[in-house]
Amino acid sequence: MNRIQHTIGLVVSGALTIETRPRYCLRAARQVVEHANGWEERRFFRELDWGKYRTAENIEQAPDTPWARSIEHAFIERGWTVPVEQARAGDLVFSRVPEDQGHVGPIGLGPDGRLWVLENAEVRRGQHLRGALNWVPLDEWPGITTVGRLPDAWVFQSAFERAHGFTAEFEGGYVNHPADPGGETNLGVTRRVWERWCKSQGHKVKAVRSLTLADVLPLYEAWYWQPLAATLPWPLSAAVYDLYVNHGPGNAKRMLAQAQQARPNASPLVQALALTDVRERFYRSIVAARPSQQVFMKGWLRRVHAQREWLKANAEGEEMPSKVFIRDTNGKNVEWDGKPTVYGGVTLKRYPDGAVQLERVAPPAPDPKDIPATPLK
């Protein structure tokens, strides 16, 4: 997912507020990049080390305030530029219009599929949003001098980040439920796990109640994503990651094996959905064995149902293949399990992308001894 594009969409729709006062184009652009990456205010400048690239005019007139032209100079000196013909959603575009201090705006895809620029400007052009914000087609943006290319890590969300986005919705904040065997927990990380992580990294143990997402993401990626999920195709990787977090490595591996046995030749999405079925049965077995856990069942099932819908919505265009039914010896239609089989003289085989191949089986050649001799006429 393009995080810059997503953030621009929030601004255009009015769901996110950025600087709307005129003459603050750089602040507006900075806020887009920082929101997209979950950064604190002004981190964009620190990441660029902007002080090294201040223009003489910037130093003379406003030594502590970055100008768009100085940020443009930083991109040029770092080699973070591309020709305007190669611009893409997530880039920053610079110009000297309307003034020599510079002008800047982030690029995104517009409603017509072309590249557009979100800008803070005194003039009104393109689609006026509110305050000083405009949404302007790139080819109508005047005086372009540089297209700055942000690092991919600032623009595109990794598979791990996408997967954790779902998991984080259900891990919640600080809890210390007396019926939860995990004990004191924050952002899904138990006190025991947190202390073990800190010891492995040589860090001072921060109080569990005070943990932030920035504290725990490295732990999640190293201990819960990399061992197994990182080796699998999307979105199966996301489904396995959530299991790894919620049930531990042993259970995650066993449930993955069961899902792949049930759908051996299916696509990653179909296997991921099969995994949610295995997971639901696992939850029910927990309650059957320990009735005291019934208090958590509603939340567990809500997570499973939400994951099914999330997987289908985030499968990167993969379509759910139609179910294939075979009539059994009793005349009943049963869903085919995906394993290669022969039915009614036709071979059925499902490929990894979910496609089903039907191939007629040639009848066996008759034995020559069984062919009656044809009398000569």
C-alpha positions, 0 to 999 in steps of 0.5 A: 500500500502507498502510505502517502497516497492513502494519507493524501486521500484522507486530506482530500476527503476531509478525514485528516486535517493539515495546515490550511493557512496560506504560505505554509506549503512545506508544513502541509507537505511535511505533515502528510509524510509524517502522518503516513509514517506515524512520525512525531512532528518535524521528524521529516526535517531531522531525517533529511538533516535539513540544516546541511542544505540550507540555502544562503537566503534561508540562513540569512533570512530565517536560519531556524525555519526550513524553506521549501527551496532548502528541502529541494536542495537536500533532495538534489544533493542526496540524489533523491530526484527523478525526471518529471516523466517518471513521477509517481504517487508518493513523490514530492514536487518542487517549484519556484512559483509563486516565490523564490523561497520555493513551493512544494506539494506531495503527488498522488493519483487523482480521480481521473487516474492522472497524477495530481498535487496536494498543495498549500497555496495563496492562489486557487487552482484545480479543485479547491478543498478548504483554506489554502489547500488545492488538489491540482493535476500535475500537468497544470502545476506551474514552474516545476523545478524538481521531483523529489523521490522519497525512500520506498520505506517512507512511501510503501507499507511493508507486508509486516506493517500491513499484517500488524495493522490488523493484529493491532486492532485486536491486541488493544491497550493495557489489560490485566484481566484476572482470567487471562493466563498471560497476565499483565499485557499491553499492545498484545505483549505480556510482561514476561515476553517484554522482559525477555525481549529487553534482556535479549536486546540489552535494554532497560525494562520499561513498565508494561503499562507505558509501552508504545507501538514504537517500543513493540514493533521491533519485537513483533517483527523479529519474534512473530513475523520473521520465523514463519510468516515472512516465508509465506505468500501474501495474504497467507502470511498475514493470517499466519502472523496473527495466529503466531501472535495470538497462539504461539509458534507451535499452534500456528505451525500445526494449524497452518499444516492442517489448513494446507492439508485441507487445501493443498493446491489452493491459492494463498487466499483460499489457504488463509481462509481455510486457516481461519476455519481451523482457528475457529475450531481451535478456539472452541476446543479451548472452551470445551477443555476449560469452560472458564475461558468462555468469557473470551469466546465472543471476542475470539470469534469476532476476531476470526470473522473480522479476519476472514473479511479482512483477508478477502479485502486485502488479497491484492486483487486475488479473486475467490475461485468458485467452489467445485462440487462432485456428486458422490456414490449416493447422488449427493453433491459434496465440495471437492477438497482440491486434491487431484482426482478423476471423476466421470472420466475427467481429471480435476486438478487445482493449481496454486493460483486457484485455477481448476483444470478439467482434462478428459481421460482417454479410455484404455486401448483394447487388447488386440486379442479382444478385437474380433477378426474382420472377415475379408470380402 
